[in-house]
Structure formats: C-alpha cells, structure tokens
Amino acid sequence: MKKINKIINEVAIYQAKNGAIEFKHDIQKDTIWANLNQIADLFGVQKAAISKHLKNIFKTGELSEKATVSKMETVRIEGKRSIKRSIEVYNLDAIIAIGYRINSKQATQFRIWATNILKKYVINGYAINRNVIGKNYDAFMKSVADIQMLLPEHITLDPKMVLDLIKEFAGTWVSLDAYDKEKLKIIGTTKKSVQLTGTELVDAIGNLRAQLMRKKEATELFAQERSHGNIEGIVGNVMQSLGGKAVYPTVEEKAAHLLYFMVKNHPFVDGNKRSGAFAFMWFLRKTKVKGGKNINPATLTALTLLIAESNPKKKNQMTALITQLLK
C-alpha cells in the first residue's frame, strides 16, 4: 500500500494494491479534502497534470467548482515565525473524477477497482468494503457460499437475501472449519420451563389466517391442515421428553425445531412458509427469548426459504444455524 506523506486535517490518503482510494479513518460528511500535491502523489503524476484535468472537469460541467473546491488555512513554522497560508483543497468527488482521466499506473489500478465496484452495484445491488469487514471478510464471503451449498443445485436465492442473513450473525459466526465438517454446534442458552400445546398454536395461526383473509392476502386454503392433528404432532415433537429430560432442552432449540418442522413437514395445504415463520416469531415473543431481536423481516424471509429448499439431510445444520442467529 502506498501512503501519501501529506495530511490534511489528520486524514491520510492511501491507495491500496487493488487501486482503491482509502483513508486513515472515517470521514465526516462522507468526503475528504485533499490539496493538489496529495492528489498528484496519489495517482503518481505531476501537479500540473492534476490542475489541467480539474480545469476540464469544471469547464465541461462534470462537477461544480463551487461544490468541490474549498479554501483551507495552513500554518508553517519558519524559524521563529508562524506563516499562515490559504490553499485550495478538493473533495472526494473531484479526486474520483481525476482518477478517471489521469494516465498513470496508479490511476489505471484505481479505474479497474472503481469499475468493478460500480459493476457490483449495477448487477447485485450492493458492494462490499473489505476494510469495513476487515479480517472477517474471507470468512464472511465464504459463509455466503457455504449457505448456498445447503440448497439443491437448481435453487438460486436472491444474493441480497443471503447476505442479509449472513450479516445478521456475522458477529457470532462460528468456526468455518467446523461448519465445513458439518460439526456446527447448536447453541442454546435459555433454559427455563415453557409451555406449548398444539391447540394454543392452532388458535394463534387461526387468528393470523383470519387477519390475512380480511386483508385479502390469503385464501380459504391458507393454514388448512392436510390431516387433523398435524400441528399437534409438530408441537409434540418440539416439546417431547426422553427419560424425563427434554429432547430440546433450551428455548432456542425448541424455537429452531418449531420453525424447521413447520416449514419442512408441510402440515398445511397452503401457506406453510408463512405459517412457519409466524409460529417461530410467535413462540419467541411468547417465551421472551432475548435473541429474538436478532431476527428482522429480511432475515426471517431468507431463513424460511433456506429451510424450505434445504436438503433434509442438512436438518442438524439448519437448526444449528437458527440457534446461532438467536445467540
């Protein structure tokens, strides 16, 4: 990484090996002011070349000179005298515009990087800043691919949904080595007595059904059980005990399996995903699980779709994933 020696307001400008313009720390108002010498050093050219391109940029109306140029006072000590000078500085818009005009190796690297970022925004609707994610970047991006691997080959989720899901628990992402070896552990911390009956859940979903039908967002088939007792069976599985001990001892594990069984077992003629997502959030609120606040609408949508399309052999991976989100 090349560092520019000059510093304005204690903000140092860099150019990374990939051509990216980077800064020493966060910048207020999403911009940075740099003088001609700094910009010349950044792109590896003479100051005169920068001045020439700036004149053309303002002349063609590509940028407004008034909006991109400012005056900054500098103080220089010469002997015992303190000499104040006013110099022109240019904002980030000007720096980027210059980078697309300069003919130098550094400017070419910058253009390759900037064009790649623009392409990501146009195609994917988002771009990722490696520095923001920092040392977790590789794990972050690999986790996206790992999650996609849970799906059958013919299924392709909206990448924005997958990223929303991953971002929600990036801070608690467990060892990718364990994940790769299918040793992702279920994490549950809330051990307390909870009560849940099939009748209670059926009534809650029935209320949801009535509300959706009033809004004309569901038909008569929505949340109609394929066979009487399907929900009772799912609740029985979630709340079951073996030898006097709960099979799923924590509330997080119960919630994870409730969502999985509701989506995967297809208890209803129609609306299994929506009903499953509702049951999951309803149970989290009922039991007051702290981790429930980690589940936003985008995460819940992506998670529900992942479960619906996942290979049944990946059940343990999926339920472990849910408990990670609830950590």
Helices and strands as residue ranges (DSSP letters): E 2-3, E 13-15, E 21-23, G 28-30, H 36-43, H 47-59, H 65-68, E 69-78, E 81-90, H 92-99, H 105-124, H 130-133, G 134-136, H 137-148, H 159-168, G 170-172, H 176-180, H 198-214, H 230-239, E 241-242, E 245-246, H 251-264, H 272-287, G 290-294, H 297-309, G 312-314, H 315-325
